[in-house]
C-alpha cells in the first residue's frame, strides 16, 4: 500500500471536506480533526486554507491543458472535438472529489489567483470555441454559434463527476467516448 506524505494527506482530506461541506464551511480545525492532529500543526505543512484550494484548482486546470496537448491537430475537426471531450471526461473522472471542488469552489480563490484561474478557464473554453468555429466555417459541424456550442458541450460533460463511479462496467475513456458520441450524433434515429 502506498503511504502518502503528510502534505498529500492534508490535500486529500481537504479536498474531501471542501467537496462535502464547501470551502467556506470547512475550517482548519475540521481538517486537523480529520487528520488526527492539532490545527497549529497544519501550518508546518501549508500556509493557508486558500493555498490548498489553489493547489486543487490549478492542478486540475494544468491537467486539462496538458491532456489537450496530446490531440492530433491534423485530425478532422469532429475527431479533434471528440478527443477533446473524451480527454475532458478523463480529467474529471480521475479524481471526482477534486473535480467537484474545481467546479464548485473556485469562486473562493483570492483576487490574484481568481484572475489567473479565470484567464486559464477562458483559454480552455477558447480551445472549444475555435474547434466549433473551424467546423462551422468548413461545414463539417452544424453550429450557428461557436460560444453557445462550447457552453453546451462543457455543460454536458461537467456533471460527470457527480455520477461517475470507478469499477463500473465502463471505464472513464468508455464513458467519455459514449458522451462524445451522444453529443456529436444525438440519440434520435434519423
Buried (B, 14 or more C-beta within 10 A) or exposed (E): EEEEEBEEBBBBBBBBBBBEEEBEEBEBEBBBBBBEBEBEEBEEBBEEBBBBBBBBBBEBBEBBEEBBEEBEEEEEBBBBBBBBBBBBBBBBBBBBBBBBBBBBBBEBBEEEBBEBBEEBBEEBBBBBBBBBBBBBEEEBBEBEEBBEBBBBBBEBBBEBBEEBEEEEEEBBEEBBBEBBBEBBEEEEEE
